[in-house]
Amino acid sequence: MNTIRMIIMTLILGLLGHFYAYAEQPFKLEAKEGYYQFPFFDSKTPVWSYNDQIPGPLIRGKVGTTLVFDFVNGLKEPSSVHWHGLRIENAMDGVPGVTQDPVEPGNNFIYRLKLEDAGTFWYHPHFNSSEQLERRVY
């Protein structure tokens, strides 16, 4: 009888683990203007950032999980998010004019990224990148 219970529990836990591995994980990512106190500076520096963080938030996920990002553009110019190194659908790649329209100020875009590979990757804006990256949106 204990063997049957062990088998049933193993199956249940296995199915729960399988379900969790393929679950969706929601995130909010907001690009906006703000100020940041860099070390050794006397005053705060005007910056553009994701979620008021320099660099932007660390994002963790498990292979098989779908990360769902509600990207909100709080900047005064269009923006997008480009995901380096991730094998994702082309429509989620964040290249304005190529894979998506730019996200206009005050608007949002939902990125759905299914994690196919383990690794370390990075993200950054892909609209007016030279200015947005220099202002620290990454």
ROSE-4610 file (N, C-alpha, C; in Angstrom, 1 decimal, always signed):
// ROSE-4610
residu = [M/M/M/N/N/N/T/T/T/I/I/I/R/R/R/M/M/M/I/I/I/I/I/I/M/M/M/T/T/T/L/L/L/I/I/I/L/L/L/G/G/G/L/L/L/L/L/L/G/G/G/H/H/H/F/F/F/Y/Y/Y/A/A/A/Y/Y/Y/A/A/A/E/E/E/Q/Q/Q/P/P/P/F/F/F/K/K/K/L/L/L/E/E/E/A/A/A/K/K/K/E/E/E/G/G/G/Y/Y/Y/Y/Y/Y/Q/Q/Q/F/F/F/P/P/P/F/F/F/F/F/F/D/D/D/S/S/S/K/K/K/T/T/T/P/P/P/V/V/V/W/W/W/S/S/S/Y/Y/Y/N/N/N/D/D/D/Q/Q/Q/I/I/I/P/P/P/G/G/G/P/P/P/L/L/L/I/I/I/R/R/R/G/G/G/K/K/K/V/V/V/G/G/G/T/T/T/T/T/T/L/L/L/V/V/V/F/F/F/D/D/D/F/F/F/V/V/V/N/N/N/G/G/G/L/L/L/K/K/K/E/E/E/P/P/P/S/S/S/S/S/S/V/V/V/H/H/H/W/W/W/H/H/H/G/G/G/L/L/L/R/R/R/I/I/I/E/E/E/N/N/N/A/A/A/M/M/M/D/D/D/G/G/G/V/V/V/P/P/P/G/G/G/V/V/V/T/T/T/Q/Q/Q/D/D/D/P/P/P/V/V/V/E/E/E/P/P/P/G/G/G/N/N/N/N/N/N/F/F/F/I/I/I/Y/Y/Y/R/R/R/L/L/L/K/K/K/L/L/L/E/E/E/D/D/D/A/A/A/G/G/G/T/T/T/F/F/F/W/W/W/Y/Y/Y/H/H/H/P/P/P/H/H/H/F/F/F/N/N/N/S/S/S/S/S/S/E/E/E/Q/Q/Q/L/L/L/E/E/E/R/R/R/R/R/R/V/V/V/Y/Y/Y]
num = [1/1/1/2/2/2/3/3/3/4/4/4/5/5/5/6/6/6/7/7/7/8/8/8/9/9/9/10/10/10/11/11/11/12/12/12/13/13/13/14/14/14/15/15/15/16/16/16/17/17/17/18/18/18/19/19/19/20/20/20/21/21/21/22/22/22/23/23/23/24/24/24/25/25/25/26/26/26/27/27/27/28/28/28/29/29/29/30/30/30/31/31/31/32/32/32/33/33/33/34/34/34/35/35/35/36/36/36/37/37/37/38/38/38/39/39/39/40/40/40/41/41/41/42/42/42/43/43/43/44/44/44/45/45/45/46/46/46/47/47/47/48/48/48/49/49/49/50/50/50/51/51/51/52/52/52/53/53/53/54/54/54/55/55/55/56/56/56/57/57/57/58/58/58/59/59/59/60/60/60/61/61/61/62/62/62/63/63/63/64/64/64/65/65/65/66/66/66/67/67/67/68/68/68/69/69/69/70/70/70/71/71/71/72/72/72/73/73/73/74/74/74/75/75/75/76/76/76/77/77/77/78/78/78/79/79/79/80/80/80/81/81/81/82/82/82/83/83/83/84/84/84/85/85/85/86/86/86/87/87/87/88/88/88/89/89/89/90/90/90/91/91/91/92/92/92/93/93/93/94/94/94/95/95/95/96/96/96/97/97/97/98/98/98/99/99/99/100/100/100/101/101/101/102/102/102/103/103/103/104/104/104/105/105/105/106/106/106/107/107/107/108/108/108/109/109/109/110/110/110/111/111/111/112/112/112/113/113/113/114/114/114/115/115/115/116/116/116/117/117/117/118/118/118/119/119/119/120/120/120/121/121/121/122/122/122/123/123/123/124/124/124/125/125/125/126/126/126/127/127/127/128/128/128/129/129/129/130/130/130/131/131/131/132/132/132/133/133/133/134/134/134/135/135/135/136/136/136/137/137/137/138/138/138]
x = [+0.8/+0.0/+0.9/+1.9/+2.8/+3.5/+3.8/+4.4/+3.4/+2.2/+1.2/+1.1/+1.1/+1.0/+2.2/+3.4/+4.6/+4.6/+4.1/+4.0/+3.0/+1.8/+0.9/+1.4/+2.1/+2.7/+3.8/+4.6/+5.6/+5.0/+3.9/+3.2/+2.6/+2.0/+1.4/+2.5/+3.5/+4.6/+5.3/+5.4/+6.0/+5.1/+3.8/+2.9/+2.9/+2.9/+3.0/+4.2/+5.4/+6.6/+6.6/+6.0/+5.9/+5.0/+3.9/+3.0/+3.7/+4.5/+5.2/+6.2/+6.9/+8.0/+7.5/+6.2/+5.6/+4.6/+4.7/+3.8/+4.2/+3.4/+3.7/+4.2/+5.2/+5.7/+5.6/+4.6/+4.4/+5.5/+5.8/+6.7/+6.2/+6.5/+6.2/+7.5/+7.7/+9.0/+8.6/+9.0/+8.7/+9.9/+10.0/+11.1/+10.6/+11.4/+11.0/+12.2/+11.9/+13.0/+13.0/+14.2/+14.3/+15.7/+16.1/+17.4/+18.1/+19.4/+20.2/+21.4/+21.6/+22.8/+24.0/+24.8/+26.0/+27.0/+27.8/+28.8/+29.8/+30.3/+31.3/+30.8/+29.5/+28.9/+28.3/+28.4/+27.8/+26.2/+25.8/+24.3/+23.8/+22.5/+21.9/+22.0/+22.1/+22.2/+20.9/+20.4/+19.2/+19.5/+18.6/+18.8/+17.4/+17.5/+16.3/+16.6/+15.6/+15.9/+14.7/+14.9/+13.8/+13.5/+12.3/+11.8/+12.6/+13.1/+13.9/+15.2/+15.7/+17.0/+18.0/+19.3/+20.5/+21.4/+21.7/+21.0/+19.6/+18.9/+17.5/+17.4/+16.2/+16.0/+16.6/+17.1/+17.6/+16.4/+16.3/+15.2/+15.6/+14.9/+15.3/+14.0/+14.3/+13.2/+13.8/+12.9/+13.3/+13.1/+13.9/+13.7/+12.3/+11.6/+10.2/+9.2/+9.6/+8.7/+8.5/+7.3/+7.1/+7.0/+8.0/+8.0/+7.1/+6.2/+5.2/+5.5/+6.1/+6.5/+5.4/+4.9/+4.1/+5.0/+5.5/+6.4/+5.7/+5.9/+5.2/+6.3/+6.0/+6.9/+6.6/+7.3/+7.1/+8.0/+8.7/+9.6/+8.9/+9.5/+8.9/+9.1/+9.7/+9.9/+9.6/+9.4/+9.1/+10.3/+10.0/+11.0/+10.5/+11.4/+11.0/+12.1/+11.9/+12.9/+13.4/+14.7/+15.4/+16.0/+15.9/+16.3/+17.5/+18.7/+19.9/+20.1/+20.3/+20.6/+19.5/+18.3/+17.1/+16.6/+16.3/+15.6/+14.1/+13.5/+12.1/+11.4/+10.1/+9.4/+9.9/+10.0/+10.5/+9.7/+8.4/+7.5/+7.8/+8.5/+8.9/+10.3/+11.0/+12.4/+12.7/+11.7/+11.8/+12.6/+12.6/+13.3/+12.3/+12.1/+11.1/+11.3/+10.2/+10.3/+10.7/+11.1/+11.5/+10.6/+10.6/+9.8/+8.6/+8.5/+7.4/+7.3/+6.2/+6.1/+6.7/+7.3/+7.8/+6.7/+7.0/+6.0/+6.0/+4.9/+4.8/+4.8/+5.1/+5.1/+3.7/+3.7/+2.4/+1.7/+2.2/+1.6/+2.4/+1.8/+2.5/+2.5/+3.3/+3.5/+3.7/+3.0/+3.2/+4.2/+5.3/+6.3/+6.1/+6.0/+5.9/+7.1/+7.9/+9.2/+9.3/+9.2/+9.3/+10.8/+11.2/+12.6/+13.0/+13.8/+14.2/+15.5/+16.4/+17.7/+18.1/+19.0/+19.6/+20.7/+21.0/+22.1/+22.0/+22.9/+22.9/+22.7/+21.6/+21.3/+21.1/+20.9/+20.7/+19.6/+19.1/+18.0/+18.3/+17.8/+18.0/+17.0/+16.9/+16.0/+16.6/+15.7/+16.2/+15.6/+15.2/+14.7/+15.6/+16.2/+17.2/+18.2/+18.7/+19.5/+20.7/+21.3/+22.5/+22.2/+21.1/+20.7/+20.1/+19.2/+18.6/+19.6/+20.6/+21.6/+22.5/+22.9/+23.7/+23.1/+21.7/+21.0/+20.7/+21.2/+21.2/+19.9/+19.2/+18.0/+18.6/+19.0/+19.4/+19.5]
y = [-1.2/+0.0/+1.3/+1.3/+2.4/+2.6/+1.6/+1.7/+2.4/+2.0/+2.7/+4.2/+4.5/+5.9/+6.7/+6.1/+6.7/+6.9/+6.0/+6.1/+7.2/+7.3/+8.3/+9.7/+9.8/+11.1/+11.5/+10.6/+10.9/+11.4/+10.8/+11.2/+12.6/+12.8/+14.1/+15.2/+15.0/+16.0/+16.2/+15.1/+15.3/+16.1/+15.9/+16.7/+18.1/+18.4/+19.8/+20.5/+19.8/+20.3/+20.6/+19.7/+19.9/+21.1/+21.3/+22.4/+23.7/+23.7/+24.9/+25.3/+24.4/+24.6/+25.3/+25.1/+25.7/+26.8/+27.3/+28.4/+29.7/+30.7/+32.1/+32.9/+33.7/+34.5/+36.0/+36.7/+38.1/+39.1/+40.1/+41.2/+42.5/+43.6/+44.9/+45.6/+46.2/+46.8/+48.2/+49.3/+50.6/+51.4/+52.0/+52.9/+54.3/+55.1/+56.4/+57.3/+58.5/+59.5/+59.5/+59.8/+59.9/+60.4/+60.2/+60.7/+59.5/+59.4/+58.4/+58.9/+58.5/+58.9/+58.0/+58.4/+57.5/+57.7/+56.7/+56.8/+57.9/+58.6/+59.7/+60.9/+61.0/+62.2/+63.0/+64.3/+65.2/+65.3/+65.2/+65.3/+64.2/+64.1/+63.1/+63.4/+62.4/+62.6/+62.2/+63.1/+62.7/+61.5/+60.5/+59.3/+58.8/+57.9/+57.1/+55.7/+55.0/+53.7/+52.8/+51.5/+50.6/+50.4/+50.6/+50.4/+51.2/+52.4/+53.2/+52.5/+51.6/+50.9/+51.1/+51.2/+51.3/+50.2/+49.2/+48.9/+48.4/+48.0/+47.6/+46.3/+45.9/+44.8/+43.5/+42.6/+41.3/+40.4/+39.7/+38.9/+37.4/+36.6/+35.2/+34.4/+33.3/+32.4/+31.0/+30.0/+28.7/+28.3/+27.4/+27.0/+26.4/+26.7/+26.2/+27.2/+28.1/+29.2/+30.2/+30.8/+32.0/+33.2/+34.1/+35.4/+36.4/+37.0/+38.0/+39.3/+40.2/+41.6/+42.6/+43.3/+44.5/+45.6/+46.0/+47.1/+48.4/+49.3/+50.6/+51.7/+52.5/+53.5/+54.8/+55.2/+56.4/+57.5/+57.3/+58.3/+59.3/+60.3/+61.3/+61.0/+59.9/+59.5/+58.0/+57.5/+56.0/+55.2/+53.9/+53.0/+51.6/+50.6/+49.2/+48.5/+47.2/+46.4/+45.3/+45.2/+44.1/+43.2/+41.9/+40.8/+40.1/+40.3/+39.7/+38.3/+37.4/+36.0/+35.1/+35.6/+34.7/+34.2/+32.9/+32.4/+32.6/+33.6/+34.0/+34.3/+34.4/+34.7/+36.1/+36.2/+37.4/+38.7/+38.5/+39.6/+40.1/+39.4/+39.8/+40.4/+40.5/+40.9/+42.3/+43.2/+44.6/+45.5/+45.2/+46.1/+46.9/+48.2/+49.0/+49.2/+49.1/+49.2/+47.9/+46.9/+45.6/+44.5/+44.3/+43.3/+43.8/+45.1/+45.7/+47.2/+47.8/+49.2/+49.7/+50.9/+51.5/+51.7/+51.6/+51.8/+53.3/+54.0/+55.4/+55.8/+57.1/+57.5/+57.3/+56.8/+56.6/+55.2/+54.5/+53.3/+52.1/+50.9/+49.7/+48.6/+47.6/+46.5/+45.3/+44.2/+42.9/+42.0/+41.8/+40.8/+39.5/+38.4/+37.1/+36.3/+35.9/+35.3/+33.9/+32.8/+31.5/+31.2/+30.8/+30.5/+29.1/+29.1/+27.8/+27.3/+28.2/+27.9/+28.5/+27.8/+28.4/+29.3/+30.3/+31.2/+32.6/+33.4/+34.8/+35.7/+36.5/+37.4/+38.8/+39.7/+41.1/+41.8/+42.8/+43.5/+45.0/+45.7/+47.2/+47.7/+49.1/+49.7/+49.5/+49.6/+49.5/+50.6/+51.7/+52.8/+54.0/+54.7/+55.8/+55.2/+54.1/+53.3/+54.1/+54.9/+55.6/+56.6/+57.3/+58.2/+57.4/+56.4/+55.7/+54.9/+54.3/+53.5/+54.4/+55.6/+56.5/+57.1/+57.2/+57.7/+56.6/+55.4/+54.2/+53.4/+53.3/+52.4/+51.1/+50.3/+48.9/+48.1]
z = [+0.0/+0.0/+0.0/+0.8/+0.8/-0.6/-1.3/-2.6/-3.5/-3.5/-4.4/-4.0/-2.8/-2.4/-2.9/-2.7/-3.2/-4.7/-5.5/-6.9/-7.2/-6.6/-6.8/-6.5/-5.4/-5.0/-6.0/-6.4/-7.4/-8.7/-9.2/-10.4/-10.2/-9.1/-8.8/-8.8/-8.0/-8.0/-9.3/-10.1/-11.4/-12.3/-12.3/-13.1/-12.7/-11.4/-10.9/-11.3/-11.2/-11.7/-13.2/-14.0/-15.4/-15.7/-15.0/-15.2/-14.8/-13.7/-13.3/-14.4/-14.9/-15.8/-17.1/-17.4/-18.6/-18.3/-17.1/-16.7/-17.3/-17.2/-17.6/-16.3/-16.5/-15.4/-15.9/-15.2/-15.6/-15.0/-15.8/-15.4/-15.9/-15.2/-15.7/-15.9/-17.1/-17.4/-17.9/-17.2/-17.5/-17.8/-19.0/-19.3/-19.0/-18.2/-17.8/-17.4/-17.4/-17.0/-15.5/-14.9/-13.5/-13.2/-11.9/-11.5/-10.7/-10.8/-10.2/-9.5/-8.3/-7.5/-7.8/-8.7/-9.0/-7.9/-7.5/-6.5/-6.9/-5.9/-6.1/-6.8/-7.1/-7.7/-6.5/-6.6/-5.5/-5.7/-6.9/-7.1/-8.0/-8.0/-8.8/-10.3/-11.1/-12.6/-13.3/-14.2/-14.9/-15.8/-15.7/-16.5/-17.1/-18.0/-18.4/-17.9/-17.4/-16.8/-17.0/-16.7/-16.6/-15.1/-14.7/-13.4/-12.3/-12.7/-11.8/-11.3/-12.1/-11.7/-12.8/-12.3/-13.2/-12.7/-13.5/-14.8/-14.4/-15.5/-15.3/-14.5/-14.1/-13.2/-13.8/-12.9/-13.2/-13.4/-14.5/-14.8/-14.8/-14.1/-14.0/-14.5/-15.2/-15.6/-15.8/-15.8/-16.1/-17.5/-18.1/-19.4/-19.5/-20.6/-20.8/-20.3/-19.5/-19.0/-20.0/-20.1/-20.9/-20.0/-20.3/-19.6/-20.4/-19.6/-20.2/-19.7/-20.5/-20.1/-20.6/-19.7/-20.0/-20.0/-21.2/-21.4/-21.5/-20.6/-20.6/-21.0/-22.0/-22.4/-21.8/-20.7/-20.0/-20.5/-21.6/-22.1/-23.0/-23.4/-24.3/-25.8/-26.1/-27.4/-27.6/-28.8/-28.9/-28.4/-28.1/-27.6/-27.9/-27.5/-27.7/-26.8/-26.7/-26.0/-26.9/-27.0/-27.8/-26.9/-27.2/-26.3/-27.0/-26.5/-27.1/-26.7/-27.7/-27.5/-27.3/-27.1/-26.9/-28.2/-28.3/-29.5/-29.3/-29.9/-29.6/-31.0/-30.9/-32.2/-32.7/-34.0/-34.6/-34.2/-34.0/-33.7/-32.3/-31.5/-30.1/-30.0/-31.1/-31.1/-30.8/-30.9/-30.4/-31.4/-32.7/-33.6/-34.4/-34.0/-34.6/-36.1/-36.8/-38.3/-39.0/-38.2/-38.8/-38.2/-36.9/-36.3/-35.5/-35.2/-34.6/-34.8/-34.5/-34.5/-33.2/-33.3/-32.0/-31.0/-29.7/-28.7/-28.4/-28.7/-28.6/-27.1/-26.8/-25.4/-24.8/-23.6/-22.9/-23.2/-24.3/-24.7/-24.1/-24.3/-23.8/-24.9/-24.7/-25.7/-24.8/-25.1/-24.4/-25.1/-24.5/-25.0/-24.4/-25.2/-24.7/-25.2/-24.2/-24.5/-23.9/-24.8/-24.3/-24.2/-23.0/-22.7/-23.2/-24.3/-24.9/-24.4/-24.0/-23.6/-22.3/-21.6/-20.4/-20.8/-20.0/-20.3/-19.6/-20.0/-19.5/-20.8/-20.7/-21.9/-21.4/-22.3/-21.9/-22.8/-22.3/-23.1/-23.1/-24.1/-24.2/-25.2/-25.2/-26.2/-27.6/-28.6/-30.0/-30.9/-30.2/-31.0/-30.5/-31.4/-31.0/-30.0/-30.3/-29.3/-28.8/-29.7/-29.2/-28.0/-28.1/-27.0/-25.8/-26.1/-25.0/-24.2/-24.9/-24.1/-23.3/-23.9/-23.2/-22.0/-22.0/-20.9/-19.9/-20.1/-19.2/-19.3/-20.4/-20.5/-20.9/-20.0/-20.3/-19.0]
